[in-house]
Amino acid sequence: MATKQVLKGATKRKVKVFVILLFCSFLAWLVSKLSDQHTDRATFELVYNNIPDSLFFLGASKDKLTITARGSGWQFLGSRFTTRKLSIDLKEMSYRGNKYFLTESEYREQVESKLPDAMTILQMDQDTLFFDFSRMISKKVPIKADVTIDLAQNYLMYGDLQLSPDSVVLRGPLQEIDTIKEVRTEAVVISDVSDSFERKLQFLKPSELVHAVYEQQTVLLSATVFRFSEKMFQVPVEVANLPEGTQIRTFPNTVEVLCKASVERLREVVPSDFRVIADLTDIKEGSSFLPLYLIQQPDSLPSVQMRQSQVEFILKRE
């Protein structure tokens, strides 16, 4: 039993020694191979950076570059030959004849600077790189809120919905932004509203805005809502453009004007704050009715409504 255990231990030690020697041999072979000079050909994806702020990059005449280089295995292992990407700095590009470009010698220098010092480029594409840009612009456009407000019974909104800000700045390529006249918000329905409110709304992005960006992403929607009271005012009907030597009587000679506002505001309103006229130049042939127009009313009344839109009349020569 003891003899078997000794033999088994000796066998395990031999296996371990063999594995260690095999690994060391492989490591020596690998170091030798990586130290040798190699020639390799590779195609890289070109990544363009440092684009001027005033321009939007649309594309280039070449998005891949094939090079053949010579260097040690270690250099290939630690270079961009493993990542397959090369960045090209566009700060150095030239402009002539409405074209932006980099000559082969200019971008070759950039490629060489990104490879190890001892690595030599044997062959590389010799095409000039041409670039397509669009001019970047900023444009301020109004915001249109897609909002439906459903007020609770006996409640009114004071004035219009308020947007802060009421416009937004777009920045992007000229051909995208030039035709944009307004920016719409997400569609929102606010139901049973009985109090003033504020709400942030997101902008919708039209399909034509592929690369353009908003200066901000939201707009603040607000409204002042209050419980209203009603008050009826009897306002005399005035007749305009009455010919000389003519008298007129209207039936009725006053019209009811219904106002909705807060109790406090209605206390300040009197009938003389309103003017209703009937214009004789608007008579239709053969008609005995005159249309009515409310031409004066107090400021800041949320709702003002005449109860009738016309009156009968009789003309009489003096």
C-alpha positions in Angstrom: 0.0 0.0 0.0 2.8 2.4 0.9 4.7 1.5 -2.3 1.7 2.3 -4.5 1.3 5.7 -2.8 5.0 6.5 -3.4 4.7 5.5 -7.1 1.5 7.6 -7.5 3.2 10.7 -6.0 6.2 10.3 -8.2 4.0 10.1 -11.3 2.2 13.3 -10.4 5.5 15.1 -9.9 6.7 14.0 -13.4 3.5 15.3 -15.0 3.8 18.6 -13.3 7.5 19.0 -14.4 6.5 18.0 -17.9 3.7 20.7 -18.0 6.0 23.4 -16.7 8.7 22.5 -19.2 6.1 22.5 -22.0 4.8 25.9 -21.0 8.4 27.3 -20.8 9.1 26.0 -24.3 6.0 27.5 -25.7 6.8 30.8 -24.0 10.3 30.9 -25.4 8.9 30.1 -28.9 6.3 32.9 -28.6 8.9 35.4 -27.4 11.1 34.5 -30.4 8.3 34.8 -32.9 7.2 38.2 -31.5 10.7 39.4 -31.7 11.0 38.6 -35.4 10.1 41.2 -38.1 6.7 40.7 -39.7 4.8 42.3 -42.6 1.0 42.7 -42.1 -1.8 44.2 -44.1 -4.9 45.6 -42.4 -7.9 47.7 -43.2 -8.9 50.3 -40.6 -12.1 52.2 -39.9 -11.4 55.9 -40.1 -12.8 58.0 -37.2 -12.9 61.7 -37.9 -12.6 64.1 -34.9 -12.0 67.8 -34.1 -14.7 68.9 -36.5 -15.2 72.8 -36.5 -18.2 73.9 -34.4 -19.5 75.8 -37.4 -19.8 72.7 -39.5 -21.8 69.5 -39.4 -20.0 66.4 -40.7 -22.1 64.6 -43.3 -19.5 62.1 -44.6 -16.1 61.5 -46.3 -14.9 60.1 -49.6 -13.4 57.3 -47.6 -14.4 55.6 -44.3 -11.8 52.8 -44.5 -8.0 52.8 -45.0 -5.8 49.9 -46.0 -2.2 49.9 -45.0 0.7 47.4 -45.2 3.3 47.8 -42.4 6.5 46.1 -41.2 7.5 45.7 -37.6 8.1 43.3 -34.8 5.4 41.0 -33.4 5.5 43.0 -30.2 4.7 46.2 -32.1 1.8 44.6 -34.0 0.5 43.2 -30.7 0.5 46.6 -29.0 -0.6 48.8 -31.9 -3.9 49.8 -33.5 -3.7 46.7 -35.6 -5.6 45.0 -32.8 -8.4 47.7 -32.6 -8.7 48.3 -36.3 -9.6 52.0 -35.8 -7.6 55.1 -36.7 -8.6 58.7 -35.8 -8.0 61.5 -38.3 -7.8 65.1 -37.0 -9.8 67.5 -39.2 -8.2 70.6 -37.7 -5.5 70.2 -40.4 -7.8 70.0 -43.4 -7.7 72.5 -46.3 -10.4 74.3 -48.1 -10.3 75.2 -51.8 -12.9 75.4 -54.5 -15.8 74.9 -52.1 -14.2 71.6 -51.0 -12.7 70.5 -47.7 -9.9 67.9 -48.0 -6.8 66.3 -46.6 -4.0 65.2 -49.0 -2.4 61.8 -48.7 0.8 63.2 -47.3 -1.2 65.1 -44.6 -3.2 62.2 -43.3 -0.3 59.7 -43.8 1.7 61.7 -41.3 -1.2 61.4 -38.8 -1.4 57.6 -39.4 2.3 57.2 -38.9 2.2 59.2 -35.6 -0.3 56.7 -34.2 1.9 53.6 -34.9 5.0 52.6 -32.9 8.2 54.4 -33.8 10.0 51.3 -35.2 7.0 50.3 -37.3 7.3 51.3 -41.0 4.4 51.8 -43.4 5.3 50.0 -46.7 2.1 50.8 -48.6 -1.0 52.9 -48.1 -3.9 54.2 -50.1 -2.9 57.4 -51.8 -6.3 59.0 -52.4 -7.0 62.5 -51.2 -9.7 62.5 -48.5 -12.7 64.8 -49.3 -15.3 65.8 -46.7 -18.9 66.8 -47.0 -20.2 69.3 -44.5 -23.3 71.3 -43.8 -23.2 74.7 -42.2 -24.4 74.6 -38.6 -27.0 77.2 -37.7 -29.1 78.2 -34.7 -32.7 79.2 -35.1 -35.3 80.4 -32.6 -38.8 79.0 -33.3 -42.1 79.3 -31.4 -43.4 76.5 -29.3 -47.0 75.2 -29.9 -48.5 73.3 -27.0 -50.7 70.4 -28.0 -52.9 70.6 -24.9 -56.6 70.0 -24.2 -57.9 71.5 -21.0 -61.2 70.2 -19.6 -62.3 72.6 -16.9 -64.4 71.5 -13.9 -68.0 72.9 -13.7 -68.2 76.6 -12.7 -64.4 77.1 -13.3 -62.8 79.3 -15.9 -59.2 79.9 -17.0 -57.8 83.4 -16.6 -56.3 84.4 -20.0 -54.5 82.0 -22.2 -52.3 79.0 -21.4 -48.8 80.3 -20.6 -45.6 78.7 -22.0 -42.2 79.5 -20.4 -40.3 80.0 -22.6 -42.6 80.6 -25.6 -39.8 79.7 -28.0 -36.8 77.3 -28.2 -33.5 77.5 -30.0 -32.6 74.7 -32.5 -29.1 74.0 -33.5 -28.2 71.8 -36.4 -27.5 71.5 -40.2 -29.0 74.3 -42.3 -31.0 71.9 -44.6 -32.7 70.4 -41.6 -33.6 73.5 -39.6 -34.3 75.9 -42.4 -37.9 74.7 -43.0 -38.9 74.3 -39.3 -41.5 77.0 -38.4 -42.6 75.8 -35.0 -42.0 73.1 -32.4 -44.9 71.1 -31.0 -45.1 69.5 -27.5 -46.3 66.1 -26.6 -50.1 65.8 -26.7 -51.6 66.2 -23.2 -55.2 66.1 -22.0 -55.8 67.6 -18.5 -59.3 66.8 -17.2 -61.5 68.2 -14.5 -59.3 71.2 -13.8 -60.4 73.2 -10.7 -57.2 74.9 -9.7 -54.2 76.7 -11.2 -51.4 74.4 -12.3 -48.0 74.0 -13.8 -46.7 71.1 -15.9 -43.5 70.3 -17.8 -44.0 69.1 -21.4 -41.5 67.3 -23.6 -40.9 68.5 -27.2 -41.7 66.3 -30.1 -39.0 65.9 -32.6 -40.1 66.0 -36.3 -38.8 63.2 -38.5 -36.8 65.7 -40.6 -34.7 66.7 -37.5 -32.2 63.8 -37.7 -29.1 65.6 -36.4 -30.5 68.9 -35.0 -30.8 69.3 -31.2 -32.9 71.4 -28.9 -31.2 73.9 -26.6 -33.6 72.6 -23.9 -35.8 69.5 -23.7 -38.9 70.8 -21.9 -41.2 73.8 -21.6 -43.3 74.8 -18.6 -47.0 75.0 -19.2 -49.1 77.0 -16.7 -52.6 78.4 -16.3 -54.6 80.4 -13.7 -57.9 78.7 -13.0 -60.6 80.1 -10.7 -64.2 79.6 -9.7 -66.5 82.0 -11.5 -69.7 83.9 -10.9 -72.1 85.3 -13.5 -73.6 88.7 -13.8 -76.0 90.1 -16.4 -75.7 93.7 -17.6 -78.3 95.7 -19.6 -76.4 97.7 -22.2 -78.1 100.3 -24.5 -77.9 99.7 -28.2 -76.2 102.6 -30.1 -76.8 103.1 -33.8 -73.9 104.0 -36.1 -74.0 105.7 -39.5 -77.6 107.1 -39.1 -78.4 109.4 -42.0 -79.2 113.0 -41.2 -83.0 113.7 -40.9 -83.6 110.1 -39.9 -84.7 108.6 -36.6 -84.5 105.0 -35.7 -85.9 102.8 -33.0 -84.6 99.4 -32.2 -86.5 96.5 -30.6 -85.2 96.0 -28.0 -83.2 99.1 -27.3 -81.0 97.4 -24.8 -79.2 94.0 -25.0 -78.2 91.6 -22.3 -74.4 91.0 -21.8 -73.5 88.0 -19.7 -70.2 88.2 -17.9 -68.3 85.5 -16.1 -65.5 86.4 -13.7 -64.6 86.2 -10.1 -67.0 87.7 -7.6 -64.4 90.5 -6.7 -63.9 91.4 -10.4 -67.7 91.5 -11.1 -68.2 94.0 -8.3 -66.0 96.5 -10.2 -67.9 96.2 -13.5 -70.8 98.6 -14.4 -73.0 98.8 -17.6 -71.2 101.9 -18.9 -68.0 99.8 -19.3 -69.7 98.2 -22.4 -70.6 99.6 -25.8 -72.9 97.8 -28.2 -73.5 99.2 -31.7 -75.8 98.5 -34.6 -74.3 99.7 -37.9 -76.8 100.8 -40.5 -74.3 100.2 -43.3 -74.6 96.5 -42.5 -78.3 96.3 -43.4 -79.1 93.5 -45.8 -81.6 94.4 -48.5 -85.2 93.6 -47.5 -84.1 92.8 -43.9 -85.6 94.4 -40.8 -82.8 93.3 -38.5 -79.5 95.0 -37.6 -76.5 92.9 -36.5 -75.0 93.9 -33.1 -71.3 94.4 -32.3 -69.7 94.6 -28.8 -67.0 97.2 -29.4 -66.0 98.0 -25.8 -65.7 95.9 -22.7 -63.6 95.9 -19.5 -60.1 94.5 -19.6 -59.4 91.1 -18.0 -62.9 89.6 -18.1 -62.5 85.9 -18.9 -65.9 85.6 -20.6 -68.2 88.2 -22.1 -71.2 87.2 -24.2 -74.1 89.1 -25.8 -77.3 87.2 -25.4 -78.5 88.2 -28.9 -76.7 89.1 -32.1 -79.3 91.3 -33.8 -82.2 93.6 -33.1 -85.3 94.7 -35.2 -85.5 98.4 -36.2 -87.8 101.0 -37.6 -86.6 104.0 -39.6 -88.5 107.2 -39.5 -87.9 110.5 -41.5 -88.0 113.7 -39.4 
